Amino acid sequence: GQNIDQPTEMTATEGAIVQINCTYQTSGFNGLFWYQQHAGEAPTFLSYNVLDGLEEKGRFSSFLSRSKGYSYLLLKELQMKDSASYLCAVLSGNTPLVFGKGTRLSVIA
Amino acid sequence: DGGITQSPKYLFRKEGQNVTLSCEQNLNHDAMYWYRQDPGQGLRLIYYSQIVNDFQKGDIAEGYSVSREKKESFPLTVTSAQKNPTAFYLCASSIIGTGGSGANVLTFGAGSRLTVL
């Protein structure tokens, strides 16, 4: 099976930087995804990492270390609209994505 | 525009009734999935299908059934055997691949919220 851990809740200030961590244990690792989900809505794809290192996409960046089973999502210049849940999901072999429980981020003024 | 359509958005069910949630996609994706989401929980996989007329159980398949008669459609039936069906149900689809960009990226429908009265 897979074990995916991420913090339950985080709070950060508008304009600041926040890092959301995700650790995982799996065999046959085939990639790690981050999704954003606003309350009551469907998740939307943010990023995908399969090789070690940092992938930057605008205000959002995602980092992966396969040897440590660790990833983080970095959000810069936080805006109020970034208040949402952030879901870490792991792909292993040919099985469907397995999701962590999500991190609920609250951005305050 | 291509996408996934789920219906109904809200559904109320009496105990003992079966209900069917619709999921249709026009993305030409081979794989389709049903996830369940409860408050404070992540998405848990109910069923998935990678090809027409074939589907696989996920982690919490008990009390649910699916069919995949057409590539575009993957309806989910919540049966009376499901002991706690009140939840947010999400349908998704994806290209099947070996993990390269684009493959296995799930596109989600807007969700169906089921409440048992």
Chai-1 contact restraints between the chains, C-beta under 6 A:
chainA,res_idxA,chainB,res_idxB,connection_type,confidence,min_distance_angstrom,max_distance_angstrom,comment,restraint_id
A,N30,B,G99,contact,1.0,0.0,6.0,A-B,restraint_1
A,G31,B,G99,contact,1.0,0.0,6.0,A-B,restraint_2
A,A42,B,F108,contact,1.0,0.0,6.0,A-B,restraint_3
A,A42,B,A110,contact,1.0,0.0,6.0,A-B,restraint_4
A,A42,B,G111,contact,1.0,0.0,6.0,A-B,restraint_5
A,P43,B,F108,contact,1.0,0.0,6.0,A-B,restraint_6
A,F45,B,V105,contact,1.0,0.0,6.0,A-B,restraint_7
A,V50,B,G99,contact,1.0,0.0,6.0,A-B,restraint_8
A,L91,B,N104,contact,1.0,0.0,6.0,A-B,restraint_9
A,P96,B,Y33,contact,1.0,0.0,6.0,A-B,restraint_10
A,P96,B,L45,contact,1.0,0.0,6.0,A-B,restraint_11
A,P96,B,Y48,contact,1.0,0.0,6.0,A-B,restraint_12
A,F99,B,G42,contact,1.0,0.0,6.0,A-B,restraint_13
A,F99,B,L43,contact,1.0,0.0,6.0,A-B,restraint_14
A,G100,B,G42,contact,1.0,0.0,6.0,A-B,restraint_15
A,K101,B,Q41,contact,1.0,0.0,6.0,A-B,restraint_16
A,K101,B,G42,contact,1.0,0.0,6.0,A-B,restraint_17
A,G102,B,G42,contact,1.0,0.0,6.0,A-B,restraint_18
